[in-house]
Amino acid sequence: KPKQFQPILNGKSTFQYGVETFLKQYSPEDLFVSTKRRFIKYVSEQAPQIPLKNYIVEPDIAKDRGPGEGLAFLTLSLRHPDEPFFVYQSDMVREPEESFLKMVADAEFFQKKHRKFMTGGIKATQPNMGADYLELGLQISTEDNQEIYEINNFHFRKGSIKETKELVENFHVVAHWNHTCWYPELMLEAYKKYRPDWYGKLMEIKEVIGKPGEDEAIKAIYETMEKGATEEVTRNVMDSGDAVAFLLPFRVTDFGTWESVYEYFSEDGVSNYYDGELASFDSRGSIVKTSKKKLVALSCVDDLVVVDTDDVLLIVPRNRLDSIKDLQAIIEKGGFADSL
């Protein structure tokens, strides 16, 4: 069950949060959900407002975002070739919602006027090893108070703190946050230019859409596509000098780790955050998420992550969250033995 479907936000998922945000400004018919087939049940349960015909179903094969989003762009090119799209990654929260929705509307207005590839950026105040960077050029004058810049270069994430620090300090760069707005046909042309192998497979898929045995035919073609990120196409577009970046006028929280959950909900960075029942004595800085029916008691311990589900109890120090992947590997091997 991917993180975007988990009830992180007081009983709601970030996917639900995103749908509810968009419905404040758009109709359900305007929203398309690109998802793997095995996640359809979560989509239908958590966003029943979105019509089934607006599901873009990706085969249950791990191919990364490049092929998956390519399938979405192809679908939109067939359904709405003359309408710009906006890509929303549903594992994040954007606040305040009003600022986000205004930027989406402004992006549509700008796109219809200029037809340039658009993406998002956040001002870089310190090196972030997990971020790609956009080197900005001239600022573009607009009437909507949005900060929009030409993109001179796309900088893939560096291999060291020193290199990243030099980039941030010596160039006019922003951290890249995917908030893509463009036309589907133009995106497919970019696929054709920069990843012709992906484009060729998408055109094969185009030929079987709407025909008997469509699902199996799409799966057979899709599984032959090479795995890769959408940036293998878009970073070339951004390097071409024909792309722009919006500086995002809102806070973005990516719930990628339990630490990010704690930082989002903790009011002071010291108190415990809990979702469930907690009794605590001389304990602070912990996050506790558990069944509402079970009481968790902490005594004289600090900075823990405690997550209790129906089948697993996880306890890990906040400063060792990177060890969860190693723990998962032990569990997957079976036997549940400690590797140390």
Phi and psi in degrees as GROMACS dihedral restraints (atoms count N, CA, C in turn):
[ dihedral_restraints ]
;  ai    aj    ak    al  type     phi  dphi    fc
    3     4     5     6     1   -59.0    20    10
    4     5     6     7     1   159.2    20    10
    6     7     8     9     1   -60.4    20    10
    7     8     9    10     1   -30.6    20    10
    9    10    11    12     1   -69.5    20    10
   10    11    12    13     1   -13.2    20    10
   12    13    14    15     1  -104.1    20    10
   13    14    15    16     1     0.8    20    10
   15    16    17    18     1   -79.9    20    10
   16    17    18    19     1   142.3    20    10
   18    19    20    21     1   -77.7    20    10
   19    20    21    22     1    66.7    20    10
   21    22    23    24     1   -78.6    20    10
   22    23    24    25     1   -36.4    20    10
   24    25    26    27     1   -94.3    20    10
   25    26    27    28     1    77.3    20    10
   27    28    29    30     1    51.0    20    10
   28    29    30    31     1    50.1    20    10
   30    31    32    33     1    92.6    20    10
   31    32    33    34     1    -7.1    20    10
   33    34    35    36     1  -113.6    20    10
   34    35    36    37     1   154.4    20    10
   36    37    38    39     1   -91.3    20    10
   37    38    39    40     1   164.3    20    10
   39    40    41    42     1   -66.7    20    10
   40    41    42    43     1   -28.4    20    10
   42    43    44    45     1   -63.6    20    10
   43    44    45    46     1   -47.8    20    10
   45    46    47    48     1   -60.4    20    10
   46    47    48    49     1   -42.4    20    10
   48    49    50    51     1   -58.1    20    10
   49    50    51    52     1   -44.9    20    10
   51    52    53    54     1   -64.0    20    10
   52    53    54    55     1   -43.9    20    10
   54    55    56    57     1   -61.7    20    10
   55    56    57    58     1   -46.4    20    10
   57    58    59    60     1   -63.3    20    10
   58    59    60    61     1   -35.1    20    10
   60    61    62    63     1   -62.6    20    10
   61    62    63    64     1   -49.9    20    10
   63    64    65    66     1   -63.8    20    10
   64    65    66    67     1   -34.8    20    10
   66    67    68    69     1   -68.4    20    10
   67    68    69    70     1   -10.8    20    10
   69    70    71    72     1   -73.5    20    10
   70    71    72    73     1   -16.8    20    10
   72    73    74    75     1  -130.3    20    10
   73    74    75    76     1   -20.9    20    10
   75    76    77    78     1  -129.2    20    10
   76    77    78    79     1   161.0    20    10
   78    79    80    81     1   -85.9    20    10
   79    80    81    82     1   159.7    20    10
   81    82    83    84     1   -57.4    20    10
   82    83    84    85     1   -30.8    20    10
   84    85    86    87     1   -66.5    20    10
   85    86    87    88     1   -17.1    20    10
   87    88    89    90     1   -85.6    20    10
   88    89    90    91     1    -9.2    20    10
   90    91    92    93     1  -104.1    20    10
   91    92    93    94     1   127.9    20    10
   93    94    95    96     1  -115.3    20    10
   94    95    96    97     1   139.2    20    10
   96    97    98    99     1  -113.9    20    10
   97    98    99   100     1   117.1    20    10
   99   100   101   102     1   -96.4    20    10
  100   101   102   103     1   117.3    20    10
  102   103   104   105     1  -151.9    20    10
  103   104   105   106     1   157.8    20    10
  105   106   107   108     1   -72.2    20    10
  106   107   108   109     1   154.9    20    10
  108   109   110   111     1   -58.3    20    10
  109   110   111   112     1   -38.1    20    10
  111   112   113   114     1   -70.9    20    10
  112   113   114   115     1    -9.8    20    10
  114   115   116   117     1  -103.3    20    10
  115   116   117   118     1     4.1    20    10
  117   118   119   120     1   -58.0    20    10
  118   119   120   121     1   -37.3    20    10
  120   121   122   123     1   -62.7    20    10
  121   122   123   124     1   -36.7    20    10
  123   124   125   126     1   -68.2    20    10
  124   125   126   127     1   -40.9    20    10
  126   127   128   129     1   -61.8    20    10
  127   128   129   130     1   -47.0    20    10
  129   130   131   132     1   -68.7    20    10
  130   131   132   133     1   -34.4    20    10
  132   133   134   135     1   -72.0    20    10
  133   134   135   136     1   -40.4    20    10
  135   136   137   138     1   -92.3    20    10
  136   137   138   139     1   -17.9    20    10
  138   139   140   141     1  -139.3    20    10
  139   140   141   142     1    64.3    20    10
  141   142   143   144     1   -65.4    20    10
  142   143   144   145     1   -13.6    20    10
  144   145   146   147     1   -69.2    20    10
  145   146   147   148     1   -28.6    20    10
  147   148   149   150     1   -78.7    20    10
  148   149   150   151     1   125.5    20    10
  150   151   152   153     1   -65.0    20    10
  151   152   153   154     1   146.8    20    10
  153   154   155   156     1   -59.0    20    10
  154   155   156   157     1   -31.1    20    10
  156   157   158   159     1   -66.5    20    10
  157   158   159   160     1   -13.2    20    10
  159   160   161   162     1   -96.3    20    10
  160   161   162   163     1    10.9    20    10
  162   163   164   165     1   -85.0    20    10
  163   164   165   166     1   128.1    20    10
  165   166   167   168     1  -105.0    20    10
  166   167   168   169     1   105.2    20    10
  168   169   170   171     1   -95.9    20    10
  169   170   171   172     1   115.9    20    10
  171   172   173   174     1   -92.2    20    10
  172   173   174   175     1   136.0    20    10
  174   175   176   177     1   -57.4    20    10
  175   176   177   178     1   152.8    20    10
  177   178   179   180     1   -77.8    20    10
  178   179   180   181     1    61.2    20    10
  180   181   182   183     1  -132.9    20    10
  181   182   183   184     1   129.1    20    10
  183   184   185   186     1   -75.1    20    10
  184   185   186   187     1   106.9    20    10
  186   187   188   189     1  -127.8    20    10
  187   188   189   190     1     4.8    20    10
  189   190   191   192     1    71.9    20    10
  190   191   192   193     1  -175.8    20    10
  192   193   194   195     1   -76.6    20    10
  193   194   195   196     1   -25.8    20    10
  195   196   197   198     1   -57.5    20    10
  196   197   198   199     1   -59.0    20    10
  198   199   200   201     1   -64.2    20    10
  199   200   201   202     1   -40.8    20    10
  201   202   203   204     1   -62.8    20    10
  202   203   204   205     1   -48.7    20    10
  204   205   206   207     1   -70.0    20    10
  205   206   207   208     1   -30.2    20    10
  207   208   209   210     1   -59.3    20    10
  208   209   210   211     1   -41.4    20    10
  210   211   212   213     1   -62.7    20    10
  211   212   213   214     1   -37.9    20    10
  213   214   215   216     1   -66.3    20    10
  214   215   216   217     1   -44.4    20    10
  216   217   218   219     1   -63.0    20    10
  217   218   219   220     1   -38.6    20    10
  219   220   221   222     1   -62.4    20    10
  220   221   222   223     1   -46.3    20    10
  222   223   224   225     1   -59.8    20    10
  223   224   225   226     1   -44.5    20    10
  225   226   227   228     1   -66.5    20    10
  226   227   228   229     1   -33.7    20    10
  228   229   230   231     1   -65.7    20    10
  229   230   231   232     1   -28.2    20    10
  231   232   233   234     1   -84.0    20    10
  232   233   234   235     1   -34.0    20    10
  234   235   236   237     1   -88.4    20    10
  235   236   237   238     1   -41.5    20    10
  237   238   239   240     1  -141.0    20    10
  238   239   240   241     1    67.1    20    10
  240   241   242   243     1   -63.6    20    10
  241   242   243   244     1   -24.5    20    10
  243   244   245   246     1  -102.9    20    10
  244   245   246   247     1    12.0    20    10
  246   247   248   249     1  -113.8    20    10
  247   248   249   250     1   133.0    20    10
  249   250   251   252     1   -69.1    20    10
  250   251   252   253     1   152.8    20    10
  252   253   254   255     1  -112.8    20    10
  253   254   255   256     1   160.8    20    10
  255   256   257   258     1  -130.8    20    10
  256   257   258   259     1   123.7    20    10
  258   259   260   261     1   -89.4    20    10
  259   260   261   262     1   125.3    20    10
  261   262   263   264     1  -120.3    20    10
  262   263   264   265     1   115.6    20    10
  264   265   266   267     1   -85.3    20    10
  265   266   267   268     1   124.4    20    10
  267   268   269   270     1   -89.7    20    10
  268   269   270   271     1     9.2    20    10
  270   271   272   273     1   -99.0    20    10
  271   272   273   274     1    19.9    20    10
  273   274   275   276     1  -130.2    20    10
  274   275   276   277     1   163.8    20    10
  276   277   278   279     1  -121.3    20    10
  277   278   279   280     1   134.4    20    10
  279   280   281   282     1  -118.0    20    10
  280   281   282   283     1   123.6    20    10
  282   283   284   285     1  -137.7    20    10
  283   284   285   286     1   142.5    20    10
  285   286   287   288     1   -74.8    20    10
  286   287   288   289     1   150.3    20    10
  288   289   290   291     1   -60.2    20    10
  289   290   291   292     1   -35.8    20    10
  291   292   293   294     1   -62.0    20    10
  292   293   294   295     1   -39.7    20    10
  294   295   296   297     1   -68.0    20    10
  295   296   297   298     1   -38.1    20    10
  297   298   299   300     1   -64.2    20    10
  298   299   300   301     1   -48.3    20    10
  300   301   302   303     1   -64.2    20    10
  301   302   303   304     1   -36.3    20    10
  303   304   305   306     1   -64.4    20    10
  304   305   306   307     1   -39.7    20    10
  306   307   308   309     1   -64.8    20    10
  307   308   309   310     1   -38.3    20    10
  309   310   311   312     1   -62.5    20    10
  310   311   312   313     1   -44.3    20    10
  312   313   314   315     1   -65.5    20    10
  313   314   315   316     1   -40.7    20    10
  315   316   317   318     1   -66.6    20    10
  316   317   318   319     1   -36.3    20    10
  318   319   320   321     1   -63.7    20    10
  319   320   321   322     1   -41.1    20    10
  321   322   323   324     1   -62.5    20    10
  322   323   324   325     1   -44.9    20    10
  324   325   326   327     1   -60.9    20    10
  325   326   327   328     1   -45.8    20    10
  327   328   329   330     1   -64.1    20    10
  328   329   330   331     1   -41.4    20    10
  330   331   332   333     1   -63.8    20    10
  331   332   333   334     1   -43.0    20    10
  333   334   335   336     1   -66.8    20    10
  334   335   336   337     1   -23.9    20    10
  336   337   338   339     1   -87.5    20    10
  337   338   339   340     1   -38.8    20    10
  339   340   341   342     1  -114.3    20    10
  340   341   342   343     1   -22.7    20    10
  342   343   344   345     1    53.8    20    10
  343   344   345   346     1    44.3    20    10
  345   346   347   348     1  -109.3    20    10
  346   347   348   349     1   146.2    20    10
  348   349   350   351     1   -58.5    20    10
  349   350   351   352     1   131.7    20    10
  351   352   353   354     1  -126.2    20    10
  352   353   354   355     1   143.2    20    10
  354   355   356   357     1  -147.3    20    10
  355   356   357   358     1  -178.5    20    10
  357   358   359   360     1  -110.4    20    10
  358   359   360   361     1   155.9    20    10
  360   361   362   363     1  -146.6    20    10
  361   362   363   364     1   150.5    20    10
  363   364   365   366     1  -123.7    20    10
  364   365   366   367     1   134.6    20    10
  366   367   368   369     1   -53.7    20    10
  367   368   369   370     1   132.5    20    10
  369   370   371   372     1   -90.2    20    10
  370   371   372   373     1   112.9    20    10
  372   373   374   375     1  -100.6    20    10
  373   374   375   376     1   -20.1    20    10
  375   376   377   378     1  -155.7    20    10
  376   377   378   379     1   158.7    20    10
  378   379   380   381     1   -61.6    20    10
  379   380   381   382     1   136.6    20    10
  381   382   383   384     1  -128.4    20    10
  382   383   384   385     1   108.6    20    10
  384   385   386   387     1   -66.7    20    10
  385   386   387   388     1   -19.1    20    10
  387   388   389   390     1   -93.4    20    10
  388   389   390   391     1     5.5    20    10
  390   391   392   393     1  -112.7    20    10
  391   392   393   394     1   145.7    20    10
  393   394   395   396     1   -87.5    20    10
  394   395   396   397     1   162.5    20    10
  396   397   398   399     1  -128.7    20    10
  397   398   399   400     1   149.5    20    10
  399   400   401   402     1  -111.9    20    10
  400   401   402   403     1   124.6    20    10
  402   403   404   405     1   -87.7    20    10
  403   404   405   406     1   121.1    20    10
  405   406   407   408     1   -91.1    20    10
  406   407   408   409     1   149.9    20    10
  408   409   410   411     1  -110.3    20    10
  409   410   411   412     1  -133.9    20    10
  411   412   413   414     1   -70.1    20    10
  412   413   414   415     1   144.9    20    10
  414   415   416   417     1   -79.4    20    10
  415   416   417   418     1   140.6    20    10
  417   418   419   420     1   -98.5    20    10
  418   419   420   421     1   129.5    20    10
  420   421   422   423     1   -72.7    20    10
  421   422   423   424     1   132.6    20    10
  423   424   425   426     1  -135.9    20    10
  424   425   426   427     1   167.7    20    10
  426   427   428   429     1  -102.8    20    10
  427   428   429   430     1     6.6    20    10
  429   430   431   432     1  -114.1    20    10
  430   431   432   433     1    11.7    20    10
  432   433   434   435     1    65.1    20    10
  433   434   435   436     1    18.9    20    10
  435   436   437   438     1   -91.6    20    10
  436   437   438   439     1   143.1    20    10
  438   439   440   441     1   -88.2    20    10
  439   440   441   442     1   111.9    20    10
  441   442   443   444     1  -125.3    20    10
  442   443   444   445     1   133.0    20    10
  444   445   446   447     1  -129.0    20    10
  445   446   447   448     1   149.4    20    10
  447   448   449   450     1   -66.8    20    10
  448   449   450   451     1   146.6    20    10
  450   451   452   453     1  -100.8    20    10
  451   452   453   454     1   121.0    20    10
  453   454   455   456     1   -85.4    20    10
  454   455   456   457     1   -42.0    20    10
  456   457   458   459     1  -150.8    20    10
  457   458   459   460     1   151.0    20    10
  459   460   461   462     1  -102.6    20    10
  460   461   462   463     1   126.9    20    10
  462   463   464   465     1  -111.1    20    10
  463   464   465   466     1   111.1    20    10
  465   466   467   468     1   -66.0    20    10
  466   467   468   469     1   149.4    20    10
  468   469   470   471     1   -51.6    20    10
  469   470   471   472     1   139.2    20    10
  471   472   473   474     1   -80.7    20    10
  472   473   474   475     1   167.5    20    10
  474   475   476   477     1   -91.3    20    10
  475   476   477   478     1    -5.3    20    10
  477   478   479   480     1  -149.7    20    10
  478   479   480   481     1   159.6    20    10
  480   481   482   483     1   -61.3    20    10
  481   482   483   484     1   -40.9    20    10
  483   484   485   486     1   -59.4    20    10
  484   485   486   487     1   -47.4    20    10
  486   487   488   489     1   -63.9    20    10
  487   488   489   490     1   -41.6    20    10
  489   490   491   492     1   -65.9    20    10
  490   491   492   493     1   -41.3    20    10
  492   493   494   495     1   -62.8    20    10
  493   494   495   496     1   -42.5    20    10
  495   496   497   498     1   -63.2    20    10
  496   497   498   499     1   -38.9    20    10
  498   499   500   501     1   -64.7    20    10
  499   500   501   502     1   -47.3    20    10
  501   502   503   504     1   -65.2    20    10
  502   503   504   505     1   -38.6    20    10
  504   505   506   507     1   -82.1    20    10
  505   506   507   508     1   -25.7    20    10
  507   508   509   510     1  -109.7    20    10
  508   509   510   511     1    -6.2    20    10
  510   511   512   513     1  -131.5    20    10
  511   512   513   514     1   155.4    20    10
  513   514   515   516     1   -82.7    20    10
  514   515   516   517     1    88.2    20    10
  516   517   518   519     1  -122.8    20    10
  517   518   519   520     1   157.1    20    10
  519   520   521   522     1  -130.2    20    10
  520   521   522   523     1   152.3    20    10
  522   523   524   525     1   -70.9    20    10
  523   524   525   526     1   134.9    20    10
  525   526   527   528     1   -82.0    20    10
  526   527   528   529     1   126.8    20    10
  528   529   530   531     1  -126.2    20    10
  529   530   531   532     1   115.6    20    10
  531   532   533   534     1   -60.1    20    10
  532   533   534   535     1   108.5    20    10
  534   535   536   537     1  -137.8    20    10
  535   536   537   538     1    68.3    20    10
  537   538   539   540     1   -78.6    20    10
  538   539   540   541     1   134.7    20    10
  540   541   542   543     1  -134.2    20    10
  541   542   543   544     1   127.0    20    10
  543   544   545   546     1  -167.7    20    10
  544   545   546   547     1  -171.7    20    10
  546   547   548   549     1  -100.9    20    10
  547   548   549   550     1   141.9    20    10
  549   550   551   552     1   -60.1    20    10
  550   551   552   553     1   -39.3    20    10
  552   553   554   555     1   -64.9    20    10
  553   554   555   556     1   -37.8    20    10
  555   556   557   558     1   -69.0    20    10
  556   557   558   559     1   -36.2    20    10
  558   559   560   561     1   -66.4    20    10
  559   560   561   562     1   -40.5    20    10
  561   562   563   564     1   -65.8    20    10
  562   563   564   565     1   -35.2    20    10
  564   565   566   567     1   -63.2    20    10
  565   566   567   568     1   -36.4    20    10
  567   568   569   570     1   -66.9    20    10
  568   569   570   571     1   -40.1    20    10
  570   571   572   573     1   -58.9    20    10
  571   572   573   574     1   -43.5    20    10
  573   574   575   576     1   -61.4    20    10
  574   575   576   577     1   -37.9    20    10
  576   577   578   579     1   -78.2    20    10
  577   578   579   580     1   -42.7    20    10
  579   580   581   582     1  -104.7    20    10
  580   581   582   583     1   -22.7    20    10
  582   583   584   585     1  -137.8    20    10
  583   584   585   586     1    70.1    20    10
  585   586   587   588     1   -60.1    20    10
  586   587   588   589     1   -26.1    20    10
  588   589   590   591     1   -66.0    20    10
  589   590   591   592     1   -44.8    20    10
  591   592   593   594     1   -62.1    20    10
  592   593   594   595     1   -45.0    20    10
  594   595   596   597     1   -59.9    20    10
  595   596   597   598     1   -43.6    20    10
  597   598   599   600     1   -59.6    20    10
  598   599   600   601     1   -42.7    20    10
  600   601   602   603     1   -66.6    20    10
  601   602   603   604     1   -37.8    20    10
  603   604   605   606     1   -63.9    20    10
  604   605   606   607     1   -36.5    20    10
  606   607   608   609     1   -68.8    20    10
  607   608   609   610     1   -32.5    20    10
  609   610   611   612     1   -65.5    20    10
  610   611   612   613     1   -40.8    20    10
  612   613   614   615     1   -63.3    20    10
  613   614   615   616     1   -39.9    20    10
  615   616   617   618     1   -55.2    20    10
  616   617   618   619     1   -37.3    20    10
  618   619   620   621     1   -70.7    20    10
  619   620   621   622     1   -22.4    20    10
  621   622   623   624     1  -101.1    20    10
  622   623   624   625     1    -9.5    20    10
  624   625   626   627     1   -64.1    20    10
  625   626   627   628     1   130.7    20    10
  627   628   629   630     1    85.4    20    10
  628   629   630   631     1     1.9    20    10
  630   631   632   633     1  -106.3    20    10
  631   632   633   634     1   160.0    20    10
  633   634   635   636     1   -55.7    20    10
  634   635   636   637     1   139.0    20    10
  636   637   638   639     1    73.8    20    10
  637   638   639   640     1    24.4    20    10
  639   640   641   642     1   -55.3    20    10
  640   641   642   643     1   -48.8    20    10
  642   643   644   645     1   -60.6    20    10
  643   644   645   646     1   -47.2    20    10
  645   646   647   648     1   -67.7    20    10
  646   647   648   649     1   -36.0    20    10
  648   649   650   651     1   -67.0    20    10
  649   650   651   652     1   -42.3    20    10
  651   652   653   654     1   -62.9    20    10
  652   653   654   655     1   -43.5    20    10
  654   655   656   657     1   -59.8    20    10
  655   656   657   658     1   -43.8    20    10
  657   658   659   660     1   -63.1    20    10
  658   659   660   661     1   -38.1    20    10
  660   661   662   663     1   -74.8    20    10
  661   662   663   664     1   -43.2    20    10
  663   664   665   666     1   -61.7    20    10
  664   665   666   667     1   -38.9    20    10
  666   667   668   669     1   -69.3    20    10
  667   668   669   670     1   -12.1    20    10
  669   670   671   672     1   -90.8    20    10
  670   671   672   673     1    -5.6    20    10
  672   673   674   675     1   -76.3    20    10
  673   674   675   676     1   141.4    20    10
  675   676   677   678     1   -74.3    20    10
  676   677   678   679     1   139.6    20    10
  678   679   680   681     1   -67.6    20    10
  679   680   681   682     1   144.4    20    10
  681   682   683   684     1   172.9    20    10
  682   683   684   685     1   162.7    20    10
  684   685   686   687     1   -85.7    20    10
  685   686   687   688     1   151.9    20    10
  687   688   689   690     1   -59.0    20    10
  688   689   690   691     1   -27.4    20    10
  690   691   692   693     1   -61.4    20    10
  691   692   693   694     1   -18.8    20    10
  693   694   695   696     1   -63.6    20    10
  694   695   696   697     1   -21.5    20    10
  696   697   698   699     1   -96.9    20    10
  697   698   699   700     1   -54.2    20    10
  699   700   701   702     1   -69.7    20    10
  700   701   702   703     1   -29.9    20    10
  702   703   704   705     1   -66.0    20    10
  703   704   705   706     1   -29.8    20    10
  705   706   707   708     1   -70.4    20    10
  706   707   708   709     1   -36.6    20    10
  708   709   710   711     1   -63.6    20    10
  709   710   711   712     1   -41.8    20    10
  711   712   713   714     1   -69.0    20    10
  712   713   714   715     1   -30.3    20    10
  714   715   716   717     1   -77.2    20    10
  715   716   717   718     1   -13.6    20    10
  717   718   719   720     1   -76.8    20    10
  718   719   720   721     1   -13.6    20    10
  720   721   722   723     1    85.8    20    10
  721   722   723   724     1     6.0    20    10
  723   724   725   726     1  -117.2    20    10
  724   725   726   727     1    41.8    20    10
  726   727   728   729     1  -140.7    20    10
  727   728   729   730     1   157.4    20    10
  729   730   731   732     1  -133.6    20    10
  730   731   732   733     1   159.0    20    10
  732   733   734   735     1  -123.4    20    10
  733   734   735   736     1   131.7    20    10
  735   736   737   738     1   -84.6    20    10
  736   737   738   739     1   131.6    20    10
  738   739   740   741     1   -81.5    20    10
  739   740   741   742     1   118.0    20    10
  741   742   743   744     1   -66.7    20    10
  742   743   744   745     1   120.8    20    10
  744   745   746   747     1   -90.2    20    10
  745   746   747   748     1    39.4    20    10
  747   748   749   750     1  -156.6    20    10
  748   749   750   751     1   165.3    20    10
  750   751   752   753     1   -84.9    20    10
  751   752   753   754     1   133.0    20    10
  753   754   755   756     1  -114.4    20    10
  754   755   756   757     1   126.5    20    10
  756   757   758   759     1  -116.6    20    10
  757   758   759   760     1   119.3    20    10
  759   760   761   762     1   -99.7    20    10
  760   761   762   763     1   112.0    20    10
  762   763   764   765     1   -82.1    20    10
  763   764   765   766     1    69.6    20    10
  765   766   767   768     1   -90.8    20    10
  766   767   768   769     1   -19.7    20    10
  768   769   770   771     1  -142.4    20    10
  769   770   771   772     1   165.8    20    10
  771   772   773   774     1   -65.7    20    10
  772   773   774   775     1   -27.3    20    10
  774   775   776   777     1   -63.9    20    10
  775   776   777   778     1   -39.6    20    10
  777   778   779   780     1   -66.4    20    10
  778   779   780   781     1   -33.3    20    10
  780   781   782   783     1   -65.0    20    10
  781   782   783   784     1   -45.2    20    10
  783   784   785   786     1   -62.0    20    10
  784   785   786   787     1   -46.3    20    10
  786   787   788   789     1   -62.1    20    10
  787   788   789   790     1   -35.0    20    10
  789   790   791   792     1   -69.4    20    10
  790   791   792   793     1   -43.0    20    10
  792   793   794   795     1   -92.8    20    10
  793   794   795   796     1   -24.9    20    10
  795   796   797   798     1   -68.9    20    10
  796   797   798   799     1   128.8    20    10
  798   799   800   801     1   -77.0    20    10
  799   800   801   802     1   -29.8    20    10
  801   802   803   804     1  -131.5    20    10
  802   803   804   805     1    -0.8    20    10
  804   805   806   807     1    75.6    20    10
  805   806   807   808     1     6.5    20    10
  807   808   809   810     1  -125.0    20    10
  808   809   810   811     1   -40.1    20    10
  810   811   812   813     1   -69.9    20    10
  811   812   813   814     1   161.7    20    10
  813   814   815   816     1   -74.0    20    10
  814   815   816   817     1   144.3    20    10
  816   817   818   819     1  -112.9    20    10
  817   818   819   820     1   132.9    20    10
  819   820   821   822     1  -141.4    20    10
  820   821   822   823     1   146.7    20    10
  822   823   824   825     1  -126.0    20    10
  823   824   825   826     1    95.1    20    10
  825   826   827   828     1   139.1    20    10
  826   827   828   829     1  -152.0    20    10
  828   829   830   831     1  -104.0    20    10
  829   830   831   832     1   125.9    20    10
  831   832   833   834     1  -135.6    20    10
  832   833   834   835     1   131.5    20    10
  834   835   836   837     1  -115.8    20    10
  835   836   837   838     1   127.5    20    10
  837   838   839   840     1  -134.6    20    10
  838   839   840   841     1   136.8    20    10
  840   841   842   843     1  -129.7    20    10
  841   842   843   844     1   122.3    20    10
  843   844   845   846     1    50.6    20    10
  844   845   846   847     1    44.0    20    10
  846   847   848   849     1  -134.0    20    10
  847   848   849   850     1   143.0    20    10
  849   850   851   852     1  -152.3    20    10
  850   851   852   853     1   165.5    20    10
  852   853   854   855     1    71.2    20    10
  853   854   855   856     1    19.1    20    10
  855   856   857   858     1  -107.9    20    10
  856   857   858   859     1   157.9    20    10
  858   859   860   861     1  -117.7    20    10
  859   860   861   862     1   129.9    20    10
  861   862   863   864     1  -127.0    20    10
  862   863   864   865     1   122.3    20    10
  864   865   866   867     1  -130.6    20    10
  865   866   867   868     1   120.7    20    10
  867   868   869   870     1  -154.3    20    10
  868   869   870   871     1   174.4    20    10
  870   871   872   873     1   -60.4    20    10
  871   872   873   874     1   140.2    20    10
  873   874   875   876     1   -61.1    20    10
  874   875   876   877     1   -19.4    20    10
  876   877   878   879     1   -89.7    20    10
  877   878   879   880     1    -9.3    20    10
  879   880   881   882     1  -113.1    20    10
  880   881   882   883     1   132.9    20    10
  882   883   884   885     1   -88.0    20    10
  883   884   885   886     1   130.6    20    10
  885   886   887   888     1  -105.9    20    10
  886   887   888   889     1   129.7    20    10
  888   889   890   891     1  -115.4    20    10
  889   890   891   892     1   124.3    20    10
  891   892   893   894     1  -115.7    20    10
  892   893   894   895     1   134.8    20    10
  894   895   896   897     1  -137.2    20    10
  895   896   897   898     1   120.6    20    10
  897   898   899   900     1    59.3    20    10
  898   899   900   901     1    36.6    20    10
  900   901   902   903     1  -131.4    20    10
  901   902   903   904     1   147.1    20    10
  903   904   905   906     1  -127.7    20    10
  904   905   906   907     1   154.5    20    10
  906   907   908   909     1    55.2    20    10
  907   908   909   910     1    50.3    20    10
  909   910   911   912     1  -109.8    20    10
  910   911   912   913     1   157.3    20    10
  912   913   914   915     1  -113.1    20    10
  913   914   915   916     1   121.7    20    10
  915   916   917   918     1  -124.1    20    10
  916   917   918   919     1   114.6    20    10
  918   919   920   921     1  -126.7    20    10
  919   920   921   922     1   118.3    20    10
  921   922   923   924     1  -115.9    20    10
  922   923   924   925     1   112.9    20    10
  924   925   926   927     1  -107.8    20    10
  925   926   927   928     1  -175.9    20    10
  927   928   929   930     1   -62.9    20    10
  928   929   930   931     1   -30.0    20    10
  930   931   932   933     1  -120.4    20    10
  931   932   933   934     1   -11.0    20    10
  933   934   935   936     1  -141.7    20    10
  934   935   936   937     1   139.9    20    10
  936   937   938   939     1  -111.0    20    10
  937   938   939   940     1   119.9    20    10
  939   940   941   942     1  -108.0    20    10
  940   941   942   943     1   129.9    20    10
  942   943   944   945     1  -133.7    20    10
  943   944   945   946     1   121.9    20    10
  945   946   947   948     1  -151.9    20    10
  946   947   948   949     1   140.8    20    10
  948   949   950   951     1   -63.4    20    10
  949   950   951   952     1   143.4    20    10
  951   952   953   954     1   -60.0    20    10
  952   953   954   955     1   -29.8    20    10
  954   955   956   957     1   -86.3    20    10
  955   956   957   958     1     5.3    20    10
  957   958   959   960     1  -127.1    20    10
  958   959   960   961     1    29.8    20    10
  960   961   962   963     1   -63.6    20    10
  961   962   963   964     1   -22.6    20    10
  963   964   965   966     1   -65.4    20    10
  964   965   966   967     1   -16.2    20    10
  966   967   968   969     1   -78.1    20    10
  967   968   969   970     1   -10.1    20    10
  969   970   971   972     1   -61.3    20    10
  970   971   972   973     1   -37.6    20    10
  972   973   974   975     1   -62.7    20    10
  973   974   975   976     1   -39.9    20    10
  975   976   977   978     1   -64.7    20    10
  976   977   978   979     1   -38.7    20    10
  978   979   980   981     1   -65.6    20    10
  979   980   981   982     1   -41.1    20    10
  981   982   983   984     1   -60.6    20    10
  982   983   984   985     1   -38.9    20    10
  984   985   986   987     1   -63.3    20    10
  985   986   987   988     1   -39.9    20    10
  987   988   989   990     1   -63.1    20    10
  988   989   990   991     1   -44.3    20    10
  990   991   992   993     1   -64.3    20    10
  991   992   993   994     1   -42.7    20    10
  993   994   995   996     1   -64.7    20    10
  994   995   996   997     1   -29.6    20    10
  996   997   998   999     1   -73.2    20    10
  997   998   999  1000     1   -19.7    20    10
  999  1000  1001  1002     1    86.5    20    10
 1000  1001  1002  1003     1   162.2    20    10
 1002  1003  1004  1005     1    88.4    20    10
 1003  1004  1005  1006     1   -27.0    20    10
 1005  1006  1007  1008     1    53.6    20    10
 1006  1007  1008  1009     1    34.4    20    10
 1008  1009  1010  1011     1   -84.4    20    10
 1009  1010  1011  1012     1   149.4    20    10
 1011  1012  1013  1014     1   -73.5    20    10
 1012  1013  1014  1015     1   131.1    20    10
 1014  1015  1016  1017     1   -81.1    20    10
 1015  1016  1017  1018     1    -9.0    20    10
